[in-house]
Amino acid sequence: MVEALCHQLTHTDVEGYAACCEALAAADLRGEVGQIPLPTLIIAGESDPVTTVSDASFLQQQIPSSQVVVLAASHLSNIEAPKSFTSALLSFFQGERHGG
Protein backbone atom coordinates (compact mmCIF):
# COMPACT_ATOMS: atom_id res chain seq x y z
CA MET A 1 0.00 0.00 0.00
CA VAL A 2 2.73 2.47 0.97
CA GLU A 3 4.68 1.60 -2.15
CA ALA A 4 1.66 2.28 -4.37
CA LEU A 5 1.03 5.64 -2.70
CA CYS A 6 4.67 6.65 -3.01
CA HIS A 7 4.60 5.72 -6.69
CA GLN A 8 1.46 7.78 -7.23
CA LEU A 9 2.89 10.82 -5.45
CA THR A 10 6.24 10.70 -7.20
CA HIS A 11 4.56 10.41 -10.60
CA THR A 12 2.08 13.24 -10.09
CA ASP A 13 2.60 16.22 -12.38
CA VAL A 14 3.99 19.00 -10.19
CA GLU A 15 2.34 21.83 -12.12
CA GLY A 16 -1.01 20.04 -12.14
CA TYR A 17 -0.81 19.39 -8.40
CA ALA A 18 0.12 23.02 -7.72
CA ALA A 19 -2.80 24.24 -9.87
CA CYS A 20 -5.16 21.93 -7.98
CA CYS A 21 -3.93 23.25 -4.63
CA GLU A 22 -4.35 26.82 -5.86
CA ALA A 23 -7.92 26.15 -7.02
CA LEU A 24 -8.82 24.50 -3.71
CA ALA A 25 -7.32 27.37 -1.72
CA ALA A 26 -9.40 29.90 -3.68
CA ALA A 27 -12.69 27.96 -3.48
CA ASP A 28 -15.04 28.98 -0.69
CA LEU A 29 -18.37 27.20 -0.98
CA ARG A 30 -19.40 27.50 2.68
CA GLY A 31 -22.33 29.71 1.76
CA GLU A 32 -23.68 27.16 -0.70
CA VAL A 33 -23.47 23.85 1.17
CA GLY A 34 -26.84 24.43 2.82
CA GLN A 35 -28.43 24.00 -0.60
CA ILE A 36 -27.44 20.33 -0.81
CA PRO A 37 -30.83 18.59 -0.96
CA LEU A 38 -29.71 14.98 -0.58
CA PRO A 39 -28.73 12.89 2.43
CA THR A 40 -25.01 13.46 2.92
CA LEU A 41 -22.36 11.47 4.75
CA ILE A 42 -19.46 13.55 6.04
CA ILE A 43 -16.40 11.51 7.01
CA ALA A 44 -13.70 13.20 9.06
CA GLY A 45 -10.37 11.98 10.33
CA GLU A 46 -9.90 12.82 14.01
CA SER A 47 -6.26 13.81 13.36
CA ASP A 48 -6.76 15.57 10.02
CA PRO A 49 -4.96 18.92 10.09
CA VAL A 50 -6.38 19.94 6.69
CA THR A 51 -10.12 19.31 6.92
CA THR A 52 -10.76 19.13 10.63
CA VAL A 53 -13.54 17.60 12.70
CA SER A 54 -14.65 21.19 13.29
CA ASP A 55 -15.02 21.60 9.52
CA ALA A 56 -17.12 18.43 9.41
CA SER A 57 -19.31 19.75 12.24
CA PHE A 58 -19.82 22.99 10.34
CA LEU A 59 -20.92 21.05 7.26
CA GLN A 60 -23.31 18.95 9.33
CA GLN A 61 -24.90 22.08 10.78
CA GLN A 62 -25.35 23.55 7.30
CA ILE A 63 -26.53 20.49 5.32
CA PRO A 64 -30.07 19.52 6.39
CA SER A 65 -29.93 15.73 5.92
CA SER A 66 -26.35 15.06 6.89
CA GLN A 67 -24.47 12.97 9.39
CA VAL A 68 -20.84 12.95 10.50
CA VAL A 69 -18.65 9.95 11.14
CA VAL A 70 -15.25 10.61 12.75
CA LEU A 71 -12.61 7.97 12.09
CA ALA A 72 -9.29 7.27 13.81
CA ALA A 73 -7.30 8.66 10.89
CA SER A 74 -5.79 11.77 9.40
CA HIS A 75 -6.49 13.20 5.91
CA LEU A 76 -6.60 9.96 3.90
CA SER A 77 -9.08 8.07 6.05
CA ASN A 78 -10.08 5.73 3.22
CA ILE A 79 -6.47 4.53 3.10
CA GLU A 80 -5.54 4.86 6.79
CA ALA A 81 -8.69 3.21 8.14
CA PRO A 82 -10.18 1.30 5.19
CA LYS A 83 -12.38 -1.04 7.24
CA SER A 84 -13.92 1.77 9.27
CA PHE A 85 -14.31 3.92 6.17
CA THR A 86 -16.03 1.14 4.22
CA SER A 87 -18.23 0.28 7.19
CA ALA A 88 -19.36 3.92 7.45
CA LEU A 89 -20.20 4.01 3.74
CA LEU A 90 -22.08 0.72 3.82
CA SER A 91 -24.08 1.73 6.89
CA PHE A 92 -24.98 5.04 5.27
CA PHE A 93 -26.04 3.50 1.96
CA GLN A 94 -27.93 0.64 3.57
CA GLY A 95 -29.76 3.14 5.76
CA GLU A 96 -30.67 5.17 2.69
CA ARG A 97 -32.08 2.12 0.91
CA HIS A 98 -34.29 1.47 3.91
CA GLY A 99 -35.55 5.03 4.14
CA GLY A 100 -33.25 6.17 6.94
N, C-alpha and C positions, 0 to 999 in steps of 0.2 A: 504494500500500500504506500509506504513512504517513498519507495523507489519510483512508483508511478507518479506521485505528486511532484517529486523533484524533477522528473523528466518533463512534466507538463509546465512547471514554472520556468525551467531553464529554456524551454522552446517557445515561450510566449513572446510575441512581438513586443518589444519595449515601447515603441511609439504607440502601438494600439492600446497597450495596457495603460500608458500615461494618459492617453485621450479618454479612456474609460474612467479613470480616476478623476480627471478634470470634469467630465460630464456629471459624475455622481456628486462631486463636491458642489457643483452649481445647482443641482436639482433640489428644490424644496417643495415637496408636495404635501406638507403637513395640513394645509388648508383644504385639501381635496380628498383626503382619505375617508372622511365622514360620508362621502357619497358612494362608497362601495356598498352595493345592495345585497351582496351574497354572503352567506356564512363564510367566515374567514378564520383560518388557523394561523396563529402567530407563534413561531417557535423561536425562543431566545436561548442563547448559551449563557449560563450564570457567570462565566468569566470572560465574556466577550467585551473587549475594550472599544470595539468599533460601533456595533449596534447593541446597546446595553439593554438590560432587563427594564430599565426605566423607559427606554424608547419603546419597548414592547408594550409596557403598561399604557403609555400614551396612545399607541395605536388601538389598544383594546378599548380605551375610553372613547375614542373617536369613531370606531367602526361598530355600528349597531349590533350585528350578529357575529361577534368575534369571541375567540377564546385564546388564552395564552398558555403555552406549555414551556416551562423553563427546564432545560436539560443541563446535566453536569458536563459542560463543554465550553469552548471558546467560540470563535467565529465560524468555524467549519463543523457545526454540530452534526451534519449528516455524515461526515467522515470520522469525527472524533467519538461520536456516540451513535453508531449506525443502528443498533438494536432499539435504543430508546427513541431515536428519530423515526424509524419505521413504525414502531408501535404507536407513536403519537399520530402519525399520518393515518394508519389503519383505523385507529379508534375514531378519529375525526370523520373519515369517509364512511365507515360503517354506521356511525351515528347519523350522518346525513341521509343515508339510504333508508334509515328507519324513522325519518322525520325529526331527528333530534339534532 
